[in-house]
């Protein structure tokens, strides 16, 4: 089955996770356990140990599913144009626990060759993001939607100094809600809401302001055709 990943985020999340390649297996060096993406219990254990986490979760997935077609939607100022690249899987030496161990890594090699299997599109344009994908496209293709709320506002970007010096992506709640409506309309008008096999929404604490969580998530869930769980 082909897979399209609709990644909506102010970050690529392609760092190297702290898991080691040992023969045919991945090992969590903190707990000494095998990590298999097809076994949720091992993934949960690696998250709890700190071997897998924020900023690197797409890397093991793209090693596990090298034919995935990744579409990354990102606002300015981090993204100002559409860039297409080949996803290159690599192994890099660990820099902390064992310099002889290798960790999975991803390099994006820009080439301007468009979208497709094993490729990564980085764009701020909704039409470019969804190019070639609609409700009538191949039904055997799985479509996964990951939304990190810092796509809509990244006031802090992990930096407490942003209280005094907020980041450049710091819109008001009204602007965020308008952006959410534009985003969900783009999916809906292409008939994609019924095609989504899974939706994950990350609140993004430390990046997306908590004061916006309730209203923005309610609007987002309603736009995606899901039942809001918030009053």
C-alpha positions as CSV (number, residue, x, y, z in Angstrom):
1,X,0.0,0.0,0.0
2,X,1.3,3.5,-0.9
3,X,1.3,6.1,1.8
4,X,1.0,9.8,1.7
5,X,1.9,11.7,4.8
6,X,0.3,15.2,5.1
7,X,2.7,16.8,7.7
8,X,1.4,20.2,8.9
9,X,4.1,21.7,11.2
10,X,6.5,24.5,11.8
11,X,9.3,21.9,12.0
12,X,10.4,19.0,9.8
13,X,10.9,16.6,12.7
14,X,13.6,14.8,10.8
15,X,16.3,14.7,13.6
16,X,18.1,11.5,14.3
17,X,16.4,9.6,17.2
18,X,18.5,8.0,19.9
19,X,18.0,4.5,18.6
20,X,20.9,2.3,17.4
21,X,21.0,0.1,14.3
22,X,22.2,-3.4,15.3
23,X,22.2,-6.0,12.5
24,X,18.6,-6.0,11.3
25,X,17.1,-4.4,14.5
26,X,16.8,-1.0,16.1
27,X,17.8,-1.0,19.8
28,X,16.8,1.5,22.5
29,X,20.2,2.0,24.1
30,X,18.7,3.4,27.3
31,X,16.6,0.3,28.0
32,X,18.5,-2.2,25.8
33,X,15.3,-3.2,24.1
34,X,14.4,-3.8,20.5
35,X,12.2,-1.1,18.9
36,X,9.8,-2.2,16.1
37,X,7.5,0.3,14.5
38,X,5.0,-2.5,13.8
39,X,4.9,-3.2,17.6
40,X,3.2,-0.3,19.4
41,X,4.3,-1.5,22.8
42,X,8.0,-1.2,21.8
43,X,7.4,2.3,20.4
44,X,5.7,3.4,23.6
45,X,8.5,2.1,25.7
46,X,11.1,3.9,23.5
47,X,9.1,7.2,23.9
48,X,9.0,6.7,27.7
49,X,12.7,6.1,27.9
50,X,13.5,9.2,25.7
51,X,15.0,7.2,22.8
52,X,12.2,8.4,20.5
53,X,10.7,11.9,20.9
54,X,9.9,15.3,19.7
55,X,11.7,16.5,16.6
56,X,12.8,13.1,15.3
57,X,9.7,11.0,15.0
58,X,9.4,11.1,11.2
59,X,12.9,9.7,10.7
60,X,12.3,6.1,11.8
61,X,9.0,6.1,9.9
62,X,10.7,7.1,6.7
63,X,13.3,4.4,7.2
64,X,10.5,1.9,7.8
65,X,8.4,3.1,4.9
66,X,10.9,4.4,2.3
67,X,8.3,4.8,-0.4
68,X,6.2,7.3,1.6
69,X,5.2,10.5,-0.3
70,X,5.6,13.3,2.3
71,X,3.9,16.6,1.9
72,X,5.1,19.2,4.6
73,X,2.9,22.3,4.9
74,X,4.7,25.1,6.7
75,X,4.1,28.9,7.0
76,X,6.6,31.7,6.7
77,X,9.1,32.8,7.7
78,X,10.5,29.2,7.8
79,X,9.0,28.4,4.4
80,X,8.7,30.9,1.6
81,X,8.7,28.6,-1.5
82,X,7.9,25.1,-2.7
83,X,11.0,22.8,-2.5
84,X,10.9,19.2,-3.7
85,X,13.5,16.7,-2.6
86,X,14.5,13.0,-2.6
87,X,14.4,11.4,0.9
88,X,17.8,9.9,1.5
89,X,18.1,7.4,4.3
90,X,21.4,7.3,6.2
91,X,23.1,6.1,9.3
92,X,25.2,8.5,11.4
93,X,27.5,7.9,14.4
94,X,26.0,8.5,17.9
95,X,27.5,11.6,19.6
96,X,26.6,10.8,23.2
97,X,26.3,7.2,24.4
98,X,28.4,5.2,22.0
99,X,30.5,6.7,19.2
100,X,30.7,3.3,17.5
101,X,26.9,3.0,17.3
102,X,24.9,4.2,14.3
103,X,21.6,6.0,14.4
104,X,19.0,6.3,11.6
105,X,19.1,9.7,9.9
106,X,17.4,11.4,6.9
107,X,18.9,13.9,4.4
108,X,16.7,15.7,2.0
109,X,18.3,16.2,-1.4
110,X,16.5,19.0,-3.3
111,X,16.1,18.3,-7.0
112,X,12.9,20.0,-8.2
113,X,11.5,16.8,-9.6
114,X,8.0,17.0,-8.1
115,X,6.1,14.8,-5.8
116,X,5.9,11.0,-5.6
117,X,7.1,7.9,-3.8
118,X,10.1,8.4,-1.6
119,X,9.9,12.1,-2.0
120,X,9.4,15.2,0.3
121,X,7.7,18.4,-0.6
122,X,8.2,21.4,1.6
123,X,5.7,24.2,0.9
124,X,3.6,27.0,2.3
125,X,1.1,26.8,-0.6
126,X,-2.0,24.7,0.0
127,X,-2.5,23.9,-3.7
128,X,1.2,22.7,-4.0
129,X,0.7,20.7,-0.8
130,X,-2.2,18.7,-2.1
131,X,-1.1,18.4,-5.7
132,X,-2.4,15.2,-7.3
133,X,-4.4,14.2,-4.2
134,X,-8.2,14.3,-4.0
135,X,-11.1,12.1,-3.2
136,X,-11.1,10.4,-6.6
137,X,-7.4,9.4,-6.4
138,X,-6.2,5.8,-5.9
139,X,-8.2,4.4,-3.0
140,X,-5.4,1.9,-2.2
141,X,-3.2,4.8,-1.1
142,X,-3.2,5.4,2.6
143,X,-3.4,9.1,3.7
144,X,-2.1,10.1,7.1
145,X,-2.7,13.6,8.5
146,X,-0.4,14.9,11.2
147,X,-1.1,18.4,12.5
148,X,1.2,20.2,14.9
149,X,-0.6,23.3,16.2
150,X,2.6,25.3,16.0
151,X,1.9,25.5,12.3
152,X,-0.8,28.0,13.1
153,X,1.2,29.9,15.8
154,X,4.7,29.3,17.1
155,X,5.0,32.1,19.6
156,X,7.6,30.4,21.8
157,X,9.5,28.0,19.5
158,X,10.7,26.2,22.7
159,X,12.3,29.4,24.1
160,X,11.0,31.0,27.3
161,X,12.6,34.3,26.3
162,X,9.8,34.6,23.7
163,X,7.6,36.0,26.5
164,X,9.6,39.2,25.9
165,X,10.7,38.5,22.4
166,X,8.0,36.5,20.6
167,X,8.8,34.6,17.5
168,X,7.8,35.9,14.0
169,X,4.9,33.4,13.7
170,X,2.7,34.9,16.4
171,X,-0.8,35.7,15.1
172,X,-3.9,36.5,17.1
173,X,-6.6,33.9,17.9
174,X,-8.9,35.4,15.3
175,X,-6.1,35.0,12.7
176,X,-5.5,31.5,13.8
177,X,-9.1,30.5,13.5
178,X,-9.3,32.1,10.0
179,X,-6.2,30.0,9.0
180,X,-7.8,26.9,10.4
181,X,-10.9,27.5,8.3
182,X,-8.8,28.0,5.1
183,X,-6.8,24.8,5.9
184,X,-9.8,22.6,6.5
185,X,-11.6,24.1,3.5
186,X,-8.7,23.0,1.2
187,X,-9.1,19.4,2.4
188,X,-12.9,19.4,2.3
189,X,-13.2,20.9,-1.2
190,X,-10.9,18.2,-2.6
191,X,-13.0,15.4,-1.0
192,X,-10.2,14.4,1.3
193,X,-11.8,14.3,4.7
194,X,-13.4,10.9,3.9
195,X,-10.0,9.6,2.6
196,X,-8.0,10.2,5.7
197,X,-7.0,7.0,7.3
198,X,-5.7,8.6,10.5
199,X,-5.5,12.1,12.0
200,X,-3.1,13.1,14.8
201,X,-3.2,16.6,16.4
202,X,-0.3,17.7,18.6
203,X,-1.0,20.6,21.0
204,X,2.7,21.5,20.9
205,X,3.3,22.8,24.4
206,X,6.2,25.2,24.6
207,X,5.5,26.3,21.0
208,X,1.8,26.9,20.5
209,X,0.3,29.1,23.3
210,X,-1.9,27.1,25.7
211,X,-4.4,30.0,25.8
212,X,-5.4,29.1,22.3
213,X,-5.7,25.3,22.7
214,X,-9.5,25.1,23.5
215,X,-10.9,27.4,20.8
216,X,-8.5,26.4,18.0
217,X,-8.8,22.7,18.6
218,X,-12.6,22.9,18.6
219,X,-12.6,24.8,15.3
220,X,-10.1,22.4,13.8
221,X,-12.0,19.3,14.8
222,X,-15.3,20.8,13.5
223,X,-13.6,21.6,10.2
224,X,-12.3,18.1,9.9
225,X,-15.7,16.7,10.5
226,X,-14.8,15.2,13.9
227,X,-16.8,15.6,17.0
228,X,-15.3,18.3,19.3
229,X,-14.6,17.0,22.7
230,X,-14.3,20.5,24.2
231,X,-17.1,22.6,25.6
